[in-house]
Amino acid sequence: MSPYLGLVLAYVAGSIPAAYIAGKVTRGIDLRQHGSGNLGATNVYRVLGAKVALVVLLFDAAKGAVPVLWFPRLVAPRVPDPGTLTLWAIGFGIAAIIGHVRPVFLLWKGGGKGVATASGVFGALAPAAIVITLLVWLTVLVVGGYMSLASLAGAAVLPVAIAVMGGFRSPLFAVSVVVAVFVFWTHRANIGRLRRGEEPRFGRKTPPQP
């Protein structure tokens, strides 16, 4: 398989709107019109419940992990150099994240914020670093009670964990910095609500509007 085709397929895979599909299948609603309006697992939890949110979370993470783990095997005959193949694997992960945030199936609007898919990508590329990141994420969530704050803390810690384990010269470190900035950008509205004390705490469910 051509690595360029792999990029396209990774983007398409990332574009599958699991939260949107879950809203349509379980309640017949467009989740973009309920709760926070975001197609992420947190809004799914608030509107559709924990079980559906868990399925969406795992699916969104898999959208990032599968292209990183599987596509390099398909393009390996055309990319024999291991270092170059690693760069392509990173590229597949980035394409999946972009697809999640700007999904082609929703006309490039109304995607998620990329946290779950990015977790899947880095879980495949740097499992030890993502474990540290998830521990920080969980700690901030339990102590602070805000999912958005936990996601921001995890995004900030990930480059540090990768730098400690792989060094600043690792291409994965540079990518992790870009992804961290990207996550902060997609959470800019949450940051504003956190500063104003208006951000809802995790666990507060929002019933679908009629």
C-alpha positions in Angstrom: 0.0 0.0 0.0 1.2 3.5 -0.8 2.0 5.5 2.4 0.0 8.4 0.9 -3.0 6.2 0.6 -2.4 5.3 4.2 -2.6 8.9 5.2 -6.0 9.2 3.4 -7.3 6.1 5.0 -6.1 7.2 8.5 -7.9 10.5 8.0 -11.1 8.7 6.9 -10.9 6.3 9.9 -10.4 9.3 12.2 -13.4 10.9 10.6 -15.9 8.2 11.7 -18.1 10.2 14.2 -18.7 7.6 16.9 -20.5 10.1 19.2 -22.7 11.3 16.4 -23.6 7.7 15.5 -24.2 6.8 19.1 -26.7 9.7 19.5 -28.6 8.7 16.4 -28.7 5.0 17.3 -29.6 5.2 21.0 -31.8 8.3 21.2 -32.4 9.5 17.6 -30.7 12.8 18.4 -27.9 14.9 16.9 -25.5 15.1 19.9 -24.2 18.4 18.5 -27.5 20.0 19.6 -27.4 18.7 23.1 -25.2 19.2 26.2 -22.0 21.0 25.2 -22.6 20.2 21.6 -19.2 18.4 21.3 -18.8 15.0 19.7 -16.6 13.6 22.5 -17.0 11.0 25.1 -17.6 13.5 27.9 -20.6 15.0 26.2 -21.8 11.4 25.4 -21.6 10.6 29.1 -23.6 13.6 30.1 -26.3 13.1 27.6 -26.4 9.3 26.8 -24.8 7.7 29.9 -21.7 5.9 31.0 -22.1 2.7 29.0 -22.4 4.5 25.7 -19.6 6.9 26.6 -17.3 4.0 27.3 -18.0 2.5 23.9 -17.4 5.9 22.2 -14.2 6.5 24.1 -12.7 3.1 23.2 -13.7 3.5 19.5 -12.2 7.0 19.3 -9.0 5.7 20.9 -8.9 2.8 18.5 -9.3 5.2 15.5 -5.8 6.6 16.5 -4.2 3.3 17.5 -5.1 1.1 14.6 -3.6 3.2 11.8 -0.4 3.6 13.8 -0.1 -0.1 14.5 -1.4 -1.6 11.3 -0.8 0.7 8.4 3.1 0.6 8.7 2.9 -3.1 8.1 1.0 -2.5 4.9 3.4 0.2 3.6 6.6 -1.6 4.8 7.3 -3.1 1.3 7.5 0.4 -0.1 9.3 1.9 2.9 12.1 -0.5 3.9 13.9 2.0 6.2 12.8 1.6 9.8 13.3 5.3 10.7 11.3 6.5 7.7 8.6 3.9 8.5 8.3 5.3 12.0 7.8 8.8 10.6 5.0 7.5 8.5 3.4 5.8 11.5 3.5 9.2 13.2 1.9 10.7 10.1 -0.9 8.2 10.2 -1.6 9.1 13.8 -1.7 12.8 13.0 -4.1 12.2 10.1 -6.4 10.2 12.4 -6.5 13.1 14.9 -7.2 15.6 12.3 -10.0 13.4 11.0 -11.5 13.2 14.4 -11.5 17.0 14.9 -12.5 17.8 11.3 -14.5 14.8 10.1 -15.2 14.5 6.4 -18.4 12.6 7.1 -19.8 15.7 8.9 -18.5 18.1 6.2 -15.4 19.0 8.3 -17.5 20.5 11.1 -18.5 19.5 14.6 -15.9 16.9 15.5 -14.4 16.1 18.8 -11.4 17.7 20.5 -8.9 15.0 19.7 -8.0 13.9 23.2 -9.2 10.2 23.0 -7.8 9.7 19.5 -4.5 11.3 20.4 -4.4 9.0 23.4 -4.8 6.0 21.1 -2.0 7.4 18.8 0.5 7.9 21.6 -0.6 4.7 23.3 0.6 2.9 20.2 3.7 5.0 19.7 4.9 5.6 23.3 2.9 3.3 25.7 5.1 4.1 28.8 4.6 7.9 28.3 0.9 7.5 27.8 0.6 5.6 31.0 2.2 8.4 32.9 0.0 10.9 31.1 -3.2 8.9 32.0 -2.1 8.8 35.7 -1.8 12.6 35.7 -5.1 12.9 33.8 -6.9 10.6 36.3 -5.4 12.4 39.3 -6.4 15.8 38.1 -9.9 14.5 37.2 -10.4 13.0 40.7 -9.0 15.9 42.6 -10.3 18.8 40.5 -13.5 17.2 39.1 -13.1 18.8 35.6 -12.7 16.7 32.6 -11.4 19.6 30.5 -8.8 20.5 33.1 -7.6 16.8 33.3 -7.3 16.7 29.5 -5.3 19.9 29.4 -3.0 18.6 32.2 -2.5 15.3 30.3 -1.7 17.2 27.1 0.9 19.3 29.0 2.5 16.3 30.7 2.8 14.1 27.6 5.7 16.0 25.9 7.6 16.0 29.2 7.1 12.2 29.6 8.2 11.6 26.0 11.3 13.9 26.5 12.3 12.1 29.6 12.0 8.7 28.0 13.1 9.4 24.4 14.9 12.7 24.5 14.2 16.1 23.1 15.6 15.0 19.7 13.0 12.3 19.2 10.6 13.2 16.4 7.8 12.0 18.7 8.6 14.8 21.1 8.1 17.5 18.5 4.8 15.9 17.5 3.7 15.6 21.1 4.3 19.4 21.5 2.2 20.1 18.4 -0.6 17.9 19.6 -0.5 19.5 23.1 -0.8 22.9 21.5 -3.6 21.6 19.3 -5.5 20.2 22.4 -5.2 23.5 24.1 -6.6 25.2 21.0 -9.6 22.9 20.8 -10.2 23.5 24.5 -10.0 27.3 24.3 -13.7 27.7 25.2 -13.3 25.3 28.2 -10.3 27.4 29.3 -12.5 30.5 29.3 -15.2 28.8 31.3 -12.7 27.5 33.8 -11.3 31.0 34.3 -14.9 32.3 34.9 -15.9 29.4 37.1 -18.6 28.3 34.7 -17.1 24.9 33.6 -19.4 22.0 34.5 -17.9 19.3 36.7 -17.5 15.8 35.4 -20.4 13.5 36.4 -23.1 16.0 36.0 -25.5 14.6 33.4 -27.5 16.7 31.0 -30.8 15.3 29.7 -31.4 15.6 26.0 -33.5 18.5 25.0 -36.9 17.8 23.4 
